[in-house]
Amino acid sequence: MTNLILLGFLPSGSEWIIILLVILLLFGGKKIPELMRGLGKGVKSFKEGVNEAKDEINKAKDEIDKPEEEKK
């Protein structure tokens, strides 16, 4: 139910065009590539952090499971 409510607030096609024009006016054509580069670096850093967290969780899980296997 809440997903359907949230979908009502998403911009449609023409609203995206208006949003992009406002961004272009606010930041100018020269700043947008810099903003996108920064956004890309942020996403990459976030993905690396998620992968590191997964590795740590798997390492801890392996350490917990290891003594059980040695007992058998």
C-alpha positions as MATLAB code, in Angstrom:
seq = 'MTNLILLGFLPSGSEWIIILLVILLLFGGKKIPELMRGLGKGVKSFKEGVNEAKDEINKAKDEIDKPEEEKK';
ca = [
       0.000    0.000    0.000;
       2.743    2.456    0.954;
       4.608    1.644   -2.266;
       1.610    2.760   -4.291;
       1.372    5.973   -2.313;
       5.076    6.703   -2.855;
       4.744    6.089   -6.594;
       2.240    8.945   -6.765;
       4.959   11.396   -5.717;
       7.521   10.381   -8.350;
       7.993   12.864  -11.190;
       6.679   11.950  -14.619;
       8.396   12.588  -17.980;
       7.700   16.300  -18.353;
       8.539   16.968  -14.699;
      11.973   15.381  -15.195;
      12.643   17.824  -18.032;
      11.748   20.767  -15.808;
      13.958   19.427  -13.009;
      16.901   19.022  -15.411;
      16.432   22.552  -16.738;
      16.402   23.974  -13.212;
      19.606   22.069  -12.392;
      21.197   23.397  -15.575;
      20.215   26.949  -14.679;
      21.433   26.655  -11.087;
      24.803   25.048  -11.737;
      25.579   25.942  -15.334;
      26.905   23.650  -18.042;
      30.494   23.676  -16.789;
      29.704   22.545  -13.242;
      27.459   19.602  -14.122;
      30.277   17.250  -15.271;
      32.135   17.990  -12.031;
      29.007   17.227  -10.024;
      28.491   13.946  -11.879;
      32.132   12.963  -11.333;
      31.743   13.606   -7.637;
      28.525   11.625   -7.566;
      30.224    8.724   -9.361;
      33.102    8.735   -6.877;
      30.611    8.742   -4.021;
      28.716    5.768   -5.438;
      31.979    3.886   -6.017;
      33.095    4.578   -2.447;
      29.732    3.411   -1.109;
      29.948    0.148   -3.081;
      33.474   -0.468   -1.798;
      32.257    0.101    1.756;
      29.396   -2.352    1.282;
      31.780   -4.972   -0.135;
      34.182   -4.479    2.785;
      31.326   -4.901    5.253;
      30.237   -8.114    3.496;
      33.808   -9.425    3.634;
      34.048   -8.684    7.351;
      30.725  -10.407    8.017;
      31.771  -13.470    6.004;
      35.159  -13.569    7.770;
      33.476  -13.445   11.182;
      31.015  -16.135   10.121;
      33.854  -18.377    8.949;
      35.672  -17.912   12.262;
      32.539  -18.865   14.176;
      31.870  -21.925   11.987;
      35.495  -23.121   11.989;
      35.642  -24.471   15.598;
      32.446  -26.460   15.019;
      34.015  -28.207   12.021;
      37.205  -29.012   13.989;
      35.166  -30.617   16.786;
      33.586  -33.130   14.402;
];
